[in-house]
């Protein structure tokens, strides 16, 4: 089943005497929480860079500004969010207007390949789970380096594939969540960072923690059930949702499952410009 074991289990071992730890007792051990870090703990990685009140942060692909508002609240920094989706920007503007620290957050249309800012404008660049959508990683990271202060830092959250991800699984999944396959390589990202003059200061291997915390907090573990239903009644759901919604919902559900299974792994990189 896993790479760790080379000797198959025998039928006698499978169904034999499990005393003193019976099968149900062994299962029960895994029902106990391992106290996983929630996704908002990524701000601890941000804090480690030394960001403070008055600093200017760029949140790339910041969607509706959730993390931007959290950074503004925690650190008192100013945050500019860029995102290519008008719907995300509109939602973010609404949320910022209702937030105590919303005056510190500005949301704009933009992309990582063409950041609307001057050279060296930002003390910190932040991005969560969007690198997978980037076509040309060298262009994107070079643009980030351009707008980053020489003494600044980048905190980049990325989901990467592990050796457990099978090629056919990857092909189907990536196509339905708009992922560029080459972006799922940790070594590819690290080599690109080096090419454009960025030094990796640290790598926080999050693994499945964020997903565990999310599901524990919601008391929600229905993802496998959703996949089973969507496979068994595919025609019904296609009629109700349409092809695009069906594919995106199905693939996003698998995206969560694969992170829990270890086929995908979450990482948080902290990078700084290489000194001239």
QUIBEL-V580218 format. One record per helix or strand of 2 or more residues. SS is the DSSP state (~ for helix, > for strand). FROM is the first residue (numbers start at 1). LEN is the number of residues. Records with the same first field share a line. If there is no record, write none. Layout:
SS->FROM-LEN  FROM-LEN
This chain:
~->11-5  23-7  39-9  66-10  86-12  102-3  131-3  137-11  167-10  181-4  186-10  209-10  223-10  234-8  243-19
>->56-5  78-6  105-5  122-7  148-14  198-10  264-10
